[in-house]
């Protein structure tokens, strides 16, 4: 092999040094001159990173409950919330789920732990009793709670009721009943505060109409007690010529038992049963839609808009069909996402200020528009569904539109 002479190597190195030297100096001077611009750009980059910083959101659900039905429902709500976080990527939401088991004391501890861990807003819990306990224990904390309960009495002092309230449902059911020529209405409810709230709501709705209350009956949430009181309730329904029974109970508690007992008595005595209606979401538990005693019964759900799309995506993600109520946790996360995103765009410090949550223009959810009134109670268009062999069909649509313009931009 031929080697270059050493002199040539030295000469080459010298040339390179002479050529690159001025270039290096120029680059250094250029960098110094742009130092201020670089610092400014770095500052802007940091601001952009800050905009993408995570927001911690706590979701309180009755997981680890003694009721299998309740656990299944809670898991569906958790799944839907996770799906929302996955879908809404422009805001980095860190979702943490806290089990409450449906117990007041555990719900309070879960809420306190959530705040200690830096969560900025709470979604849940599901039950009214849990929400009330948290409200009383956190009344000195400036944290917003989007409760999944439907009890309007809980609203206020940072609590926003996201479930469809007894008042709005009662008004819709009574109106629909009268439109179908059914005016003689009985109310059957479990004992306790929630049962009393349901009774009061239906009574007030009837007072505002030309229907009448034929009877009011209560029962303890105990199978033996239900079996004992069912015959006397049946007799009173016959004597009062009742055309409609409105149950206030939920499908995860005593609804199935009391409806089955009354339906059996009507069948055994060959009497025409009144129309069964529900103040709660019967689709909370899928098996309720297969309950023979509830077939043909009516209950109220939010108007369906994009529900089919959501249901298909949920089934693809989790391998099971969703219950309609799971949309509520999805929409709660979607609402939080919207508030954070728009506050950053408009440079608003408090994304969850009451004025923002009670914006009269409202928000867009899976089932259409909704908004909170000044008291913190949700308002949605409602529709009546009828149970039909394992499913339900829509038999009435609310033509009213709360939201005229989409806010989901």
WOSUL-V862327 format. One record per pair of residues at least 6 apart in sequence whose C-alpha atoms are under 6 Angstrom apart, sorted by the first residue. I is the first residue (numbers start at 1). J is the second residue. If there is no record, write none. Layout:
[[I & J] [I & J]]
//
This chain:
[[54 & 92] [54 & 93] [55 & 93] [55 & 94] [56 & 94] [56 & 119] [56 & 120] [57 & 95] [57 & 119] [57 & 121] [58 & 95] [58 & 96] [58 & 97] [58 & 119] [58 & 122] [59 & 97] [59 & 122] [59 & 123] [59 & 124] [60 & 97] [60 & 98] [60 & 124] [60 & 125] [61 & 74] [61 & 99] [61 & 100] [61 & 125] [62 & 74] [62 & 99] [62 & 100] [62 & 101] [62 & 102] [63 & 71] [63 & 74] [63 & 99] [63 & 101] [64 & 101] [65 & 71] [65 & 101] [69 & 252] [76 & 326] [77 & 326] [77 & 329] [80 & 326] [80 & 330] [81 & 329] [81 & 330] [84 & 330] [98 & 110] [100 & 106] [100 & 107] [104 & 130] [104 & 133] [107 & 130] [108 & 134] [121 & 143] [121 & 144] [122 & 145] [123 & 145] [123 & 146] [123 & 147] [124 & 146] [124 & 147] [124 & 148] [125 & 131] [125 & 147] [125 & 148] [126 & 148] [126 & 149] [127 & 149] [128 & 149] [144 & 158] [145 & 159] [146 & 160] [147 & 160] [147 & 161] [147 & 162] [148 & 162] [148 & 163] [149 & 163] [150 & 163] [150 & 164] [150 & 165] [151 & 165] [152 & 165] [155 & 161] [155 & 376] [156 & 375] [156 & 376] [160 & 376] [160 & 377] [161 & 377] [162 & 378] [167 & 201] [170 & 202] [170 & 205] [171 & 205] [182 & 243] [183 & 211] [184 & 212] [184 & 214] [184 & 242] [184 & 243] [185 & 213] [185 & 214] [185 & 242] [185 & 244] [185 & 245] [186 & 213] [186 & 214] [186 & 215] [186 & 216] [186 & 245] [187 & 216] [187 & 245] [187 & 246] [188 & 216] [188 & 217] [188 & 218] [188 & 247] [189 & 195] [189 & 218] [189 & 247] [189 & 248] [189 & 249] [190 & 218] [190 & 219] [190 & 220] [191 & 218] [191 & 219] [191 & 220] [198 & 248] [214 & 240] [243 & 274] [244 & 274] [244 & 275] [245 & 276] [245 & 277] [246 & 277] [246 & 278] [247 & 278] [248 & 279] [249 & 255] [250 & 280] [251 & 282] [259 & 293] [260 & 293] [263 & 293] [266 & 273] [276 & 297] [277 & 297] [277 & 298] [277 & 299] [278 & 299] [289 & 387] [289 & 390] [289 & 391] [290 & 389] [290 & 390] [295 & 387] [295 & 388] [296 & 386] [296 & 387] [297 & 386] [297 & 387] [298 & 385] [298 & 386] [299 & 384] [299 & 385] [300 & 383] [300 & 384] [300 & 385] [301 & 382] [301 & 383] [302 & 381] [302 & 382] [302 & 383] [303 & 367] [303 & 381] [303 & 382] [303 & 383] [304 & 367] [305 & 367] [305 & 368] [306 & 366] [306 & 367] [315 & 321] [331 & 365] [339 & 351] [340 & 351] [343 & 351] [358 & 372] [358 & 373] [362 & 370] [362 & 371] [363 & 369] [363 & 370] [363 & 407] [364 & 407] [364 & 408] [369 & 403] [370 & 379] [370 & 380] [371 & 378] [371 & 379] [372 & 378] [381 & 398] [382 & 398] [383 & 396] [383 & 397] [383 & 398] [384 & 395] [384 & 396] [385 & 392] [385 & 393] [385 & 394] [385 & 395] [386 & 392] [386 & 393]]
//
